[in-house]
Amino acid sequence: MQKARNGMLVKPVVGLIPPEVELVAQPTEIDRIFFASLKQLMEVPAVPYEVRFAHQSLYFPSMRVENEIVWGLTARMLVALFQYG
């Protein structure tokens, strides 16, 4: 389980999504959907990603895959998966 900034507990589930399934982004949650292989994600180092909020800097793990950045709770869950999974 991972705890989101708002205190909500999130339980990540790892699975396979068949290619014919159409994924639809929830606009209040994410901007877009992109695909990265598990191998790509495992090979890139997690680096701190700075977010300025209310006159302070918050740092989250992030992973750059091609022209995209995976950060925040998603990156934390991936780091945990790679460490313990």
N, C-alpha and C positions, 0 to 999 in steps of 0.2 A: 504494500500500500504506500502511496505517496500522498503527502498533504499539500494541497494547493494553497496559494497565498490567502485565499478567502477562508481557509480552514476546512474546506471540503476534502474528505478522503476519497482518493481515486484509486481504483484497483485496475491496473493495466491487464489486458488480455491479449495474448499473442495467438495469432491464427493466420490462416490463408484465406484470401479473398479471391474467388474465381474471377478470371478476366472479364467475363460477360456482365458482372455486377456493375451497375452505374453508381458511382459515388457522387453524392451531392453535398457540397460544403454548407454548413450551418453558418450564415453570415454573422451572427452574434458571437460565434466562437472562433472562426478562422477566416482568413482572407481567401485562401485557395487550397487546392489539393495538388500535391506533386508526388512523384514516385522516386524512390531511391532504393537500391538493393541493400539488403542486410549487410552484404559484404562491404559495400561502400561506407555505410555507417560505422561498421566495426573498424575500418581502416583509418578513418579521420580522427585526429585528436580532439577531445573536448577542451574548449578554451573558454575563458570567462567572456560573457557578453554583457556590456553595461547598459542599463536602462535608467535614465534619470527620472525621478519621481518625487515631487514635493520637496525640491531643494536637496535631494540626497541621491546618491548613486546606489543602485541595487545591481548585483552581479548574478547572472545565471549561467549555467553551463550552456555551451552552444557547439554545434557541429556544422561546418560548411560543406555542402554537397553540391558540386557544380555551382550554379548561381543562386542557390537557396541556402537559408540558414535555419536550422532546427534549433530552437532554444526553449528556455523556460521549463515548464513541467514535462513537456514531451522529451526534451533532452535529458532531464533528470531521470525519467523512466527508462530511457535507452541506456544511460550510463549504468543504472542499477541492473538492468537486464544483462549487459555485457560483463559486469563484475560478478554477479551471482548466478546468472543463468547458464 
